[in-house]
Amino acid sequence: MIYDDKKFIGIVIKNARKKARLSQAELAEKIDMNEKNLGNIERGEQYPQLNNFFRILEALDLTVSDFGVKINIYNNKTLENLICKILTSTQEDMSLYLEIINLLKKYKK
């Protein structure tokens, strides 16, 4: 179950940011986001874009479980971290990751 509530998502992000002792400006800069958009998210006025959501998770050491998500693949911290890294990567990085995975599979056989 995921709480489909902008306010809830904003509260979780705001509390985690404060716990990390970051200002909105510091977090926004860290994740390459406009401070105004981050404020809107924290106040529950808008949802974060998916790529920004995963950058926020990474920057604040959050998991999707912190938002009430209970999906089997997210019970695996390693898999969740890998997915987060992929979703916040550049296209160039993703191409490199794919090459590495293909090489590993090839040598594993």
Protein Blocks (a to p, Z undefined) as FASTA:
>chain_A
ZZdbfklmmmmmmmmmmmnopafklmmmmnopafklmmmmmnopaccdfklmmmmmmmno
pafklnopacfklmpmklmmmmmmmmmpcfklmmmmmmmmmmmmmmmZZ
